[in-house]
Amino acid sequence: FKSKMRILLLPLALACLSLAACANQSLRFTTNGEVATYSGLDLSGNVSFSWELWVNVRAFPSGGLSWPFMHAGPCGHHQCLFFGFRSDGVAMFGLIQDDLVAGPYLQDRDKWVHWAGTFDGESRARRLYRNGELVASDFAKENYRPASTNLYFGQDNIGSNKYNGMVDEFRLFKGVALDQLTIKKYMHFEDIWDHPYIDSLGTFFHFNDGPATSTKDMAPMNRGRTAVIGGPNPKGMWGPGFPSKRADSGPREVPMRTFIPVGPPPHSPENIWVKDGNSVSWHAFVAAWTAVVLGAAAWRYSTLAASHAKSS
């Protein structure tokens, strides 16, 4: 009977493993050539922008720099955007030869930390936030003049400044310098479809696609686009994700609308079911009902088996 129950419950485990809702993942880098690349993120024209991500640093660089992400390249003066760390644990929001720094944060090793940076295209005001708190600000010397539309995770465009650690939940908003309250309100959430600047979301990676050799851009305007993962073992670059994406954040106000889970709603690249102020991804909805159906089947099977045992 126990062996039959294991066979019956196996589809539930497989169903969960096949759904992104069950896979709280991240991209993991070890300085061995791992990289994820994406093209088409245009930040030219003196636009304002904001970026944010969760990082878990396994080791700070022994020398030089390590960059969890960078934009553009080749890198000349004010032609690349990056976020990274120095060997002493100092964090950097860089525009090449014009870097905003804070720290050091050597105590952040092996911990999930949220970092965000904002840039105002008109005033050139630049701000850096750690776990939602402002840690540094200045005015950039010049406007950002990106040399390309490329985005890199784990190292720079020429394979230098390699990062040792994990990244999760990367978002970049184009045309807006987010305020601190908005950053703090949404930093813990994976699903942000009620975000006030959702239409400015230039790119958005959950990094929940492993094992795979690409990861999906979830920004509404970029449906179907992906970042390509490369390195010695691309399918082995997936690690555990930020574990508390819905912790310590409280309730959110959700737009008053209900999406029927039969297709993609207007604002989301995933299927989102919104009801009674709660948003649930379509994958999570399917996973929940799969668990209910298989649980009911298991209960029915055990009842019949017990009845058969008594009668015999």
C-alpha positions as CSV (number, residue, x, y, z in Angstrom):
1,F,0.0,0.0,0.0
2,K,2.8,2.4,0.9
3,S,4.5,1.9,-2.4
4,K,1.2,2.6,-4.3
5,M,0.9,5.8,-2.3
6,R,4.4,6.9,-3.3
7,I,3.5,6.3,-6.9
8,L,0.2,8.3,-6.5
9,L,1.9,11.3,-4.9
10,L,4.8,11.4,-7.4
11,P,2.9,13.5,-9.9
12,L,2.3,16.1,-7.3
13,A,6.0,16.5,-6.7
14,L,6.7,16.6,-10.5
15,A,4.0,19.1,-11.0
16,C,5.5,21.4,-8.4
17,L,8.9,21.1,-9.8
18,S,7.6,22.0,-13.3
19,L,6.0,25.2,-12.2
20,A,7.8,28.5,-11.7
21,A,5.6,29.2,-8.7
22,C,7.3,26.3,-6.8
23,A,10.8,27.3,-7.8
24,N,12.1,30.2,-5.8
25,Q,15.4,30.4,-7.6
26,S,18.3,32.8,-8.4
27,L,21.2,33.0,-10.7
28,R,24.5,31.9,-9.1
29,F,28.0,33.0,-10.2
30,T,31.3,31.6,-9.1
31,T,33.8,33.7,-11.2
32,N,34.4,30.7,-13.6
33,G,33.0,32.4,-16.6
34,E,29.3,32.4,-15.9
35,V,27.4,35.2,-17.4
36,A,23.9,36.1,-18.5
37,T,23.5,38.6,-21.4
38,Y,20.5,40.6,-22.6
39,S,20.2,43.1,-25.4
40,G,17.6,45.8,-26.2
41,L,17.6,47.9,-23.0
42,D,17.9,51.5,-24.4
43,L,18.8,54.1,-21.8
44,S,20.0,56.8,-24.2
45,G,18.6,60.3,-24.4
46,N,19.4,61.5,-20.9
47,V,16.5,59.5,-19.4
48,S,15.9,58.9,-15.8
49,F,16.1,55.4,-14.6
50,S,16.0,53.2,-11.5
51,W,17.4,49.7,-10.9
52,E,17.0,47.2,-8.1
53,L,18.0,43.7,-7.2
54,W,18.7,41.3,-4.4
55,V,22.3,40.0,-4.1
56,N,23.9,37.4,-1.9
57,V,27.7,37.9,-2.0
58,R,29.6,34.6,-1.4
59,A,33.0,36.3,-1.5
60,F,34.2,39.9,-2.2
61,P,36.9,40.2,-4.8
62,S,40.5,39.6,-3.6
63,G,41.5,42.5,-5.8
64,G,39.8,44.8,-8.3
65,L,36.0,44.9,-8.5
66,S,33.1,42.5,-8.9
67,W,29.9,43.5,-10.7
68,P,26.6,41.7,-10.2
69,F,25.3,43.6,-13.2
70,M,26.3,46.2,-15.8
71,H,24.7,48.0,-18.7
72,A,26.2,49.0,-22.1
73,G,29.8,48.6,-23.1
74,P,32.4,49.0,-24.4
75,C,33.0,51.2,-21.3
76,G,34.2,54.7,-21.8
77,H,33.7,57.8,-19.5
78,H,30.0,57.8,-18.5
79,Q,29.3,55.1,-21.1
80,C,28.6,52.2,-18.8
81,L,26.3,51.7,-15.8
82,F,27.2,49.2,-13.2
83,F,26.6,48.1,-9.6
84,G,29.4,46.3,-7.8
85,F,31.7,45.8,-4.9
86,R,35.4,46.5,-4.1
87,S,37.6,44.1,-2.2
88,D,37.0,46.1,1.1
89,G,33.2,45.6,0.8
90,V,32.4,49.1,-0.5
91,A,29.4,49.2,-2.7
92,M,29.5,51.1,-6.0
93,F,26.8,52.7,-8.2
94,G,29.1,53.5,-11.1
95,L,29.1,55.4,-14.4
96,I,32.8,54.7,-15.1
97,Q,35.2,57.3,-13.6
98,D,32.2,58.8,-11.7
99,D,31.2,56.4,-9.0
100,L,28.8,56.8,-6.0
101,V,30.1,54.6,-3.1
102,A,28.9,53.5,0.3
103,G,30.1,51.1,3.0
104,P,32.0,49.0,3.5
105,Y,29.6,46.1,4.0
106,L,31.8,43.1,4.6
107,Q,29.2,42.0,7.1
108,D,26.8,41.3,4.2
109,R,28.6,38.2,3.0
110,D,26.3,35.2,2.7
111,K,23.3,37.3,3.3
112,W,20.5,38.4,1.0
113,V,20.6,42.2,0.7
114,H,18.4,44.5,-1.5
115,W,20.2,47.2,-3.4
116,A,18.6,50.0,-5.5
117,G,19.9,52.9,-7.4
118,T,18.1,55.9,-9.0
119,F,19.3,58.5,-11.5
120,D,17.5,61.7,-12.5
121,G,18.2,62.5,-16.1
122,E,17.5,66.2,-15.7
123,S,19.3,67.1,-12.4
124,R,21.8,64.1,-12.6
125,A,20.9,63.4,-8.9
126,R,22.0,59.9,-8.0
127,R,20.9,57.8,-5.0
128,L,21.9,54.4,-3.6
129,Y,19.7,52.4,-1.3
130,R,20.5,49.4,0.9
131,N,17.5,47.4,2.1
132,G,15.3,50.4,1.4
133,E,17.5,52.9,3.3
134,L,19.4,55.7,1.6
135,V,23.1,55.1,2.1
136,A,24.7,57.5,-0.5
137,S,23.7,60.3,-2.8
138,D,25.4,62.8,-5.1
139,F,25.1,64.5,-8.5
140,A,26.8,62.8,-11.4
141,K,29.3,64.9,-13.2
142,E,27.7,64.2,-16.6
143,N,24.7,62.5,-18.1
144,Y,24.8,58.8,-18.8
145,R,25.7,58.1,-22.4
146,P,25.3,54.3,-22.9
147,A,27.5,52.8,-25.6
148,S,25.0,50.0,-26.3
149,T,21.7,48.5,-25.2
150,N,23.4,45.3,-23.7
151,L,22.9,44.1,-20.1
152,Y,25.2,41.7,-18.4
153,F,25.0,39.7,-15.1
154,G,27.9,38.2,-13.3
155,Q,30.7,40.1,-15.1
156,D,31.3,42.9,-17.6
157,N,31.2,42.9,-21.3
158,I,34.8,41.7,-21.7
159,G,34.7,39.0,-19.0
160,S,36.3,41.0,-16.2
161,N,35.0,42.2,-12.8
162,K,33.6,38.8,-12.1
163,Y,31.1,38.4,-9.3
164,N,31.0,35.6,-6.8
165,G,27.4,35.2,-5.5
166,M,23.8,35.1,-6.4
167,V,21.4,37.7,-7.9
168,D,17.6,37.7,-7.8
169,E,14.6,39.8,-8.7
170,F,16.3,42.3,-11.0
171,R,14.1,45.3,-12.2
172,L,15.0,48.4,-14.1
173,F,12.5,51.2,-14.6
174,K,13.1,53.5,-17.5
175,G,12.0,57.2,-17.4
176,V,11.6,57.5,-13.6
177,A,13.8,57.9,-10.5
178,L,11.8,55.9,-7.9
179,D,11.2,57.5,-4.5
180,Q,12.3,55.7,-1.3
181,L,8.8,54.8,-0.2
182,T,8.0,53.0,-3.5
183,I,11.3,51.1,-3.3
184,K,10.6,50.0,0.3
185,K,7.0,49.1,-0.5
186,Y,7.7,46.7,-3.3
187,M,11.3,45.4,-2.6
188,H,10.0,42.2,-1.0
189,F,7.5,41.3,-3.7
190,E,7.9,39.1,-6.7
191,D,4.6,40.0,-8.3
192,I,4.5,43.8,-8.7
193,W,1.7,44.3,-11.2
194,D,0.0,47.0,-9.0
195,H,3.2,49.0,-9.0
196,P,2.5,52.7,-9.7
197,Y,5.3,52.7,-12.4
198,I,4.6,49.3,-14.0
199,D,4.4,50.9,-17.4
200,S,7.9,52.2,-17.0
201,L,9.3,48.7,-16.3
202,G,12.1,48.4,-18.9
203,T,13.2,44.9,-17.9
204,F,12.3,42.5,-15.1
205,F,13.9,39.1,-14.3
206,H,12.6,36.7,-11.6
207,F,15.4,34.2,-12.4
208,N,13.0,31.3,-11.7
209,D,13.6,29.4,-15.0
210,G,16.1,26.8,-14.0
211,P,17.5,24.5,-15.1
212,A,17.7,26.3,-18.4
213,T,20.1,28.2,-20.6
214,S,18.0,31.3,-20.7
215,T,15.8,33.3,-18.3
216,K,12.6,35.3,-19.2
217,D,12.2,39.0,-19.2
218,M,8.9,39.5,-17.4
219,A,8.4,43.2,-18.2
220,P,5.0,43.7,-19.9
221,M,6.6,45.3,-23.0
222,N,9.1,42.5,-23.5
223,R,7.0,39.4,-23.5
224,G,8.9,36.5,-25.0
225,R,12.3,38.0,-24.7
226,T,15.1,36.3,-22.8
227,A,18.6,36.7,-21.4
228,V,21.0,34.1,-22.6
229,I,23.0,32.2,-19.9
230,G,26.5,31.2,-20.7
231,G,29.5,29.5,-19.0
232,P,31.0,26.1,-18.3
233,N,27.7,24.7,-17.0
234,P,24.8,27.1,-17.7
235,K,22.1,24.7,-16.4
236,G,24.1,24.5,-13.1
237,M,24.0,28.2,-12.5
238,W,20.7,28.1,-10.6
239,G,20.7,28.6,-6.9
240,P,18.2,29.2,-4.1
241,G,16.3,32.5,-4.4
242,F,15.7,35.2,-2.0
243,P,13.6,33.3,0.6
244,S,11.2,36.0,1.9
245,K,9.8,37.7,-1.1
246,R,6.5,38.3,0.7
247,A,7.8,38.8,4.3
248,D,7.7,41.9,6.4
249,S,5.9,43.9,3.8
250,G,2.2,43.9,4.9
251,P,-0.8,44.1,2.7
252,R,-0.8,45.9,-0.6
253,E,-3.6,47.8,-2.4
254,V,-4.4,45.9,-5.5
255,P,-6.4,47.4,-8.4
256,M,-10.1,46.7,-8.3
257,R,-10.3,44.2,-11.1
258,T,-10.7,40.5,-11.4
259,F,-8.7,38.5,-14.0
260,I,-10.2,35.1,-15.0
261,P,-7.3,32.6,-15.2
262,V,-7.7,31.6,-18.8
263,G,-5.2,33.8,-20.5
264,P,-2.8,36.6,-20.0
265,P,-4.4,39.8,-18.5
266,P,-3.7,43.2,-19.8
267,H,-0.9,44.2,-17.5
268,S,1.0,41.0,-16.9
269,P,3.3,38.8,-19.0
270,E,2.2,36.0,-16.7
271,N,-1.4,34.9,-16.0
272,I,-2.4,36.7,-12.8
273,W,-5.6,36.0,-11.0
274,V,-6.7,38.9,-8.9
275,K,-9.6,38.5,-6.5
276,D,-10.7,40.1,-3.2
277,G,-7.5,42.2,-3.1
278,N,-5.1,39.2,-3.5
279,S,-3.0,38.5,-6.6
280,V,-2.0,34.9,-7.4
281,S,0.2,33.8,-10.4
282,W,-1.5,31.4,-12.7
283,H,1.3,28.9,-12.0
284,A,0.6,29.1,-8.3
285,F,-3.2,28.8,-9.0
286,V,-2.6,25.6,-11.0
287,A,-0.2,24.2,-8.4
288,A,-2.7,24.7,-5.6
289,W,-5.5,23.0,-7.5
290,T,-3.2,20.2,-8.5
291,A,-2.3,19.6,-4.8
292,V,-6.0,19.6,-3.9
293,V,-7.0,17.1,-6.7
294,L,-4.1,14.7,-5.9
295,G,-4.7,15.0,-2.2
296,A,-8.3,14.1,-2.7
297,A,-7.3,11.2,-4.9
298,A,-4.9,10.0,-2.3
299,W,-7.5,10.2,0.5
300,R,-10.0,8.3,-1.7
301,Y,-7.4,5.6,-2.5
302,S,-6.6,5.1,1.2
303,T,-10.3,4.8,2.1
304,L,-10.9,2.2,-0.6
305,A,-7.7,0.3,0.5
306,A,-8.8,0.3,4.1
307,S,-12.3,-0.9,3.1
308,H,-10.9,-3.7,1.0
309,A,-8.6,-4.8,3.8
310,K,-11.5,-5.1,6.2
311,S,-13.7,-7.0,3.8
312,S,-10.9,-9.5,3.1
